Amino acid sequence: MKVLKFLDENLEKMLCVIFLALMSIIIVLQVFFRYVLNNSLSWSEELARYLFIWMIYIGISYGVKMDKHICVDAVYTFMPKSIKRGYAIVAYVLFLIFAVAIIYYGILVVGMQISSGQVSPAMGLPMQYVYAAPVVGMVLTVIRLVQKIYYAVTAKEWES
């Protein structure tokens, strides 16, 4: 249970930090190789771009977890306290529907990438790994949204 609790509290944060650190190291290496050694790395920009894509989609889940995603809260701020819970639940459910749609279509795209056998130009990385980022990120987002909906429904006092 301790491992699950640790992952629940830190998974997205750890992944984003790892991806950002790797991306930064790769970019610094590229600058060093290009300007100091006059010999550019062919794969560095591509890998940094793919790490950035993965970081963005994992970051969506982290944003949901921390309630830092973009929302229109002007209406929410002026609502009576009795309506806020229902408004939040509706917003979470709509976001959940969107995330499930992205997962569905993302799986279709990953399947097409697998069948086409496309690889990235510089590294030769199978592109299904890059196109899997939205699917993985949205699966994590769905988990976080279900947690948010559960909390909104079961919490005795509500103030998001």
Residue pairs with C-beta under 8 A, 6 or more apart in sequence:
11 140
12 58
12 59
12 61
12 62
12 65
12 140
13 62
15 54
15 55
15 58
16 55
16 58
16 59
16 62
19 51
19 52
19 54
19 55
19 58
20 51
20 55
22 51
23 48
23 51
23 52
23 55
26 44
26 47
26 48
26 51
27 44
27 48
29 41
29 44
30 40
30 41
30 44
30 45
30 48
33 39
33 40
33 41
33 44
34 40
34 41
42 122
43 122
43 123
45 122
46 120
46 121
46 122
46 123
46 125
47 123
50 120
50 125
50 129
50 130
50 133
53 130
53 133
54 133
54 136
54 137
56 133
56 137
57 133
57 134
57 136
57 137
57 138
58 136
58 137
58 140
59 137
60 69
60 137
60 138
60 140
60 141
61 137
61 140
61 141
61 143
61 144
62 68
63 69
64 95
64 141
64 144
64 145
64 148
65 144
65 147
67 148
67 160
69 95
71 91
75 87
76 84
76 87
76 88
76 160
79 87
81 158
81 159
84 158
84 159
84 160
85 152
85 155
85 158
88 148
88 152
88 158
88 160
89 149
89 152
89 153
92 145
92 148
92 149
92 152
93 149
95 141
95 145
96 142
96 145
96 146
96 149
99 138
99 141
99 142
99 145
100 138
100 142
102 134
102 135
102 138
103 134
103 135
103 138
103 139
103 142
106 131
106 132
106 134
106 135
106 138
107 135
109 131
110 128
110 131
110 132
110 135
113 126
113 127
113 128
113 131
114 126
114 128
117 126
118 126
118 127
119 125
119 126
119 127
120 126
120 127
120 130
152 158
152 160
